[in-house]
């Protein structure tokens, strides 16, 4: 599904987010309750607006929950740990590159 962005704010509606992430509005409400997805605007689920980046985050959260049967309440911790892992991998790669420069200097 292609998401049409609201022209000026690069936001997606709750319907667009649910459709693109293959989740229900009830699940979206649960994601908001657990601060996995944070609406930028709107009082009701049907009025909520989200950043485009939220689409990727919700897709990742839904995939983790579906594939690993992790409770929604634990998803924020899992996402945080995955982000920390990615940061550590990036740091490790950078440090290996720096170290390799010293190894080749004779």
LOMI-386887 format. One line per field, with one value per atom (N, C-alpha, C): residue in one letter; chain; atom name; x, y, z. Coordinates in steps of 0.2 Angstrom, whole numbers, padded with zeros to 4 digits. Layout:
% LOMI-386887
r <- (A:...)
c <- (A:...)
a <- (CA:...)
c1 <- (X:...)
c2 <- (Y:...)
c3 <- (Z:...)
% end
This chain:
% LOMI-386887
r <- (X:X:X:X:X:X:X:X:X:X:X:X:X:X:X:X:X:X:X:X:X:X:X:X:X:X:X:X:X:X:X:X:X:X:X:X:X:X:X:X:X:X:X:X:X:X:X:X:X:X:X:X:X:X:X:X:X:X:X:X:X:X:X:X:X:X:X:X:X:X:X:X:X:X:X:X:X:X:X:X:X:X:X:X:X:X:X:X:X:X:X:X:X:X:X:X:X:X:X:X:X:X:X:X:X:X:X:X:X:X:X:X:X:X:X:X:X:X:X:X:X:X:X:X:X:X:X:X:X:X:X:X:X:X:X:X:X:X:X:X:X:X:X:X:X:X:X:X:X:X:X:X:X:X:X:X:X:X:X:X:X:X:X:X:X:X:X:X:X:X:X:X:X:X:X:X:X:X:X:X:X:X:X:X:X:X:X:X:X:X:X:X:X:X:X:X:X:X:X:X:X:X:X:X:X:X:X:X:X:X:X:X:X:X:X:X:X:X:X:X:X:X:X:X:X:X:X:X:X:X:X:X:X:X:X:X:X:X:X:X:X:X:X:X:X:X:X:X:X:X:X:X:X:X:X:X:X:X:X:X:X:X:X:X:X:X:X:X:X:X:X:X:X:X:X:X:X:X:X:X:X:X:X:X:X:X:X:X:X:X:X:X:X:X:X:X:X:X:X:X:X:X:X:X:X:X:X:X:X:X:X:X:X:X:X:X:X:X)
c <- (A:A:A:A:A:A:A:A:A:A:A:A:A:A:A:A:A:A:A:A:A:A:A:A:A:A:A:A:A:A:A:A:A:A:A:A:A:A:A:A:A:A:A:A:A:A:A:A:A:A:A:A:A:A:A:A:A:A:A:A:A:A:A:A:A:A:A:A:A:A:A:A:A:A:A:A:A:A:A:A:A:A:A:A:A:A:A:A:A:A:A:A:A:A:A:A:A:A:A:A:A:A:A:A:A:A:A:A:A:A:A:A:A:A:A:A:A:A:A:A:A:A:A:A:A:A:A:A:A:A:A:A:A:A:A:A:A:A:A:A:A:A:A:A:A:A:A:A:A:A:A:A:A:A:A:A:A:A:A:A:A:A:A:A:A:A:A:A:A:A:A:A:A:A:A:A:A:A:A:A:A:A:A:A:A:A:A:A:A:A:A:A:A:A:A:A:A:A:A:A:A:A:A:A:A:A:A:A:A:A:A:A:A:A:A:A:A:A:A:A:A:A:A:A:A:A:A:A:A:A:A:A:A:A:A:A:A:A:A:A:A:A:A:A:A:A:A:A:A:A:A:A:A:A:A:A:A:A:A:A:A:A:A:A:A:A:A:A:A:A:A:A:A:A:A:A:A:A:A:A:A:A:A:A:A:A:A:A:A:A:A:A:A:A:A:A:A:A:A:A:A:A:A:A:A:A:A:A:A:A:A:A:A:A:A:A:A:A)
a <- (N:CA:C:N:CA:C:N:CA:C:N:CA:C:N:CA:C:N:CA:C:N:CA:C:N:CA:C:N:CA:C:N:CA:C:N:CA:C:N:CA:C:N:CA:C:N:CA:C:N:CA:C:N:CA:C:N:CA:C:N:CA:C:N:CA:C:N:CA:C:N:CA:C:N:CA:C:N:CA:C:N:CA:C:N:CA:C:N:CA:C:N:CA:C:N:CA:C:N:CA:C:N:CA:C:N:CA:C:N:CA:C:N:CA:C:N:CA:C:N:CA:C:N:CA:C:N:CA:C:N:CA:C:N:CA:C:N:CA:C:N:CA:C:N:CA:C:N:CA:C:N:CA:C:N:CA:C:N:CA:C:N:CA:C:N:CA:C:N:CA:C:N:CA:C:N:CA:C:N:CA:C:N:CA:C:N:CA:C:N:CA:C:N:CA:C:N:CA:C:N:CA:C:N:CA:C:N:CA:C:N:CA:C:N:CA:C:N:CA:C:N:CA:C:N:CA:C:N:CA:C:N:CA:C:N:CA:C:N:CA:C:N:CA:C:N:CA:C:N:CA:C:N:CA:C:N:CA:C:N:CA:C:N:CA:C:N:CA:C:N:CA:C:N:CA:C:N:CA:C:N:CA:C:N:CA:C:N:CA:C:N:CA:C:N:CA:C:N:CA:C:N:CA:C:N:CA:C:N:CA:C:N:CA:C:N:CA:C:N:CA:C:N:CA:C:N:CA:C:N:CA:C:N:CA:C:N:CA:C:N:CA:C:N:CA:C:N:CA:C:N:CA:C:N:CA:C:N:CA:C:N:CA:C:N:CA:C:N:CA:C)
c1 <- (0004:0000:0004:0002:0006:0003:0007:0004:0005:-0001:-0001:0000:0005:0007:0003:0001:-0002:0003:0001:0006:0011:0008:0013:0017:0014:0017:0021:0020:0023:0020:0014:0010:0006:0004:0000:-0006:-0012:-0018:-0017:-0022:-0022:-0024:-0029:-0031:-0025:-0021:-0016:-0011:-0009:-0004:-0007:-0013:-0016:-0015:-0017:-0017:-0010:-0006:0001:0005:0003:0006:0002:-0004:-0008:-0010:-0012:-0014:-0021:-0025:-0032:-0031:-0036:-0036:-0036:-0038:-0038:-0030:-0027:-0020:-0016:-0018:-0015:-0016:-0022:-0023:-0019:-0017:-0013:-0006:-0004:0003:0004:-0001:-0001:-0001:-0005:-0005:0002:0006:0013:0018:0016:0021:0025:0023:0026:0025:0019:0017:0014:0016:0014:0011:0004:0001:0003:0003:0005:-0001:-0007:-0013:-0019:-0025:-0031:-0033:-0039:-0042:-0044:-0047:-0049:-0045:-0045:-0041:-0042:-0048:-0049:-0046:-0045:-0042:-0034:-0031:-0024:-0020:-0015:-0010:-0003:0001:0008:0013:0019:0025:0026:0029:0030:0035:0039:0044:0040:0035:0031:0028:0027:0025:0031:0037:0042:0043:0042:0042:0036:0030:0024:0025:0028:0029:0034:0039:0044:0041:0037:0034:0029:0025:0020:0023:0029:0032:0035:0038:0041:0036:0030:0024:0022:0021:0018:0023:0029:0034:0037:0037:0040:0035:0029:0024:0025:0029:0030:0024:0023:0018:0019:0013:0014:0018:0017:0020:0027:0030:0037:0040:0036:0039:0044:0042:0046:0053:0054:0060:0064:0061:0064:0066:0062:0064:0070:0070:0076:0082:0082:0088:0090:0085:0087:0091:0089:0092:0099:0100:0106:0111:0108:0112:0115:0110:0112:0118:0117:0122:0129:0129:0135:0138:0134:0137:0140:0137:0140:0146:0146:0152:0158:0156:0161:0164:0160:0163:0167:0165:0170:0176:0176:0182:0187:0184:0188:0191:0188:0191:0196:0196:0201:0207:0206:0211:0215:0211:0214:0219:0218:0223:0229:0229:0235:0239:0235:0239:0243:0241:0244:0250:0251:0256:0262:0267:0274:0280)
c2 <- (-0006:0000:0006:0011:0017:0022:0026:0031:0037:0041:0048:0052:0056:0060:0067:0069:0076:0081:0085:0089:0093:0096:0101:0098:0093:0091:0084:0080:0073:0069:0069:0065:0060:0055:0050:0049:0047:0047:0040:0039:0032:0027:0029:0024:0021:0026:0025:0021:0022:0019:0012:0011:0004:0000:0003:-0001:-0003:0002:0000:-0004:-0005:-0009:-0015:-0016:-0022:-0023:-0018:-0018:-0015:-0017:-0014:-0008:-0004:0002:0000:-0005:-0008:-0009:-0012:-0013:-0006:-0002:0005:0008:0008:0011:0008:0001:-0002:0001:0001:0004:0011:0015:0022:0021:0017:0016:0014:0010:0008:0013:0019:0024:0021:0016:0014:0019:0021:0026:0032:0038:0044:0048:0049:0054:0061:0064:0071:0076:0073:0077:0072:0075:0071:0069:0069:0067:0059:0057:0050:0047:0040:0036:0038:0039:0040:0047:0051:0058:0059:0053:0054:0055:0058:0059:0057:0054:0052:0054:0054:0055:0049:0051:0045:0040:0042:0038:0033:0035:0030:0024:0025:0019:0013:0015:0010:0007:0011:0009:0004:0006:0001:-0005:-0005:-0011:-0016:-0013:-0017:-0020:-0016:-0018:-0023:-0023:-0028:-0034:-0034:-0040:-0043:-0040:-0043:-0046:-0043:-0046:-0052:-0052:-0057:-0063:-0062:-0067:-0070:-0066:-0069:-0069:-0067:-0068:-0064:-0058:-0054:-0050:-0049:-0045:-0037:-0034:-0027:-0023:-0024:-0020:-0021:-0026:-0028:-0025:-0023:-0021:-0015:-0010:-0004:-0006:-0010:-0013:-0017:-0021:-0024:-0019:-0014:-0009:-0006:-0004:0000:-0005:-0011:-0015:-0016:-0017:-0017:-0011:-0005:0001:0001:-0001:-0001:-0005:-0011:-0016:-0013:-0010:-0007:-0001:0003:0008:0004:-0001:-0004:-0007:-0010:-0013:-0007:-0002:0004:0006:0007:0009:0004:-0002:-0008:-0007:-0006:-0006:0000:0006:0012:0011:0008:0006:0001:-0004:-0008:-0005:0000:0003:0008:0011:0015:0011:0005:0000:-0002:-0004:-0006:-0001:0005:0010:0010:0008:0008:0001:-0004:-0010:-0010:-0006:-0006:-0001:0003:0008:0004:0004:0001:0005)
c3 <- (0000:0000:0000:-0004:-0004:0001:0005:0009:0006:0006:0004:0010:0009:0015:0015:0021:0021:0019:0014:0011:0015:0020:0023:0029:0032:0038:0038:0032:0032:0037:0038:0043:0040:0043:0041:0046:0043:0048:0051:0056:0059:0055:0050:0045:0041:0038:0034:0038:0044:0048:0049:0051:0052:0045:0040:0033:0031:0032:0029:0034:0040:0045:0046:0043:0044:0051:0054:0061:0062:0067:0068:0072:0073:0077:0084:0086:0093:0095:0090:0091:0091:0087:0087:0094:0096:0103:0108:0108:0113:0112:0105:0104:0107:0107:0109:0117:0120:0127:0130:0126:0128:0125:0123:0120:0114:0111:0105:0099:0098:0093:0097:0095:0099:0094:0094:0090:0091:0085:0085:0086:0084:0084:0085:0087:0087:0094:0095:0102:0101:0096:0095:0091:0091:0087:0079:0077:0070:0068:0073:0071:0072:0075:0076:0070:0071:0065:0068:0064:0066:0061:0063:0059:0054:0048:0043:0047:0051:0054:0059:0061:0065:0061:0055:0051:0051:0051:0051:0058:0063:0070:0072:0069:0071:0067:0061:0057:0060:0063:0067:0073:0077:0083:0081:0076:0074:0072:0069:0066:0073:0077:0083:0087:0088:0092:0088:0082:0078:0078:0076:0075:0082:0087:0093:0099:0097:0103:0109:0108:0114:0115:0122:0124:0122:0121:0118:0124:0130:0135:0135:0132:0132:0126:0121:0114:0115:0119:0120:0122:0127:0129:0123:0120:0114:0109:0107:0102:0105:0111:0114:0114:0115:0115:0108:0103:0096:0094:0096:0094:0097:0103:0107:0103:0101:0097:0091:0087:0081:0082:0087:0089:0090:0094:0096:0090:0086:0079:0075:0075:0071:0074:0081:0084:0083:0084:0083:0076:0071:0064:0063:0066:0066:0069:0075:0079:0075:0072:0068:0062:0059:0054:0056:0062:0065:0066:0069:0071:0065:0060:0054:0051:0052:0049:0053:0060:0064:0062:0061:0060:0053:0048:0042:0042:0047:0047:0050:0046:0048:0048)
% end
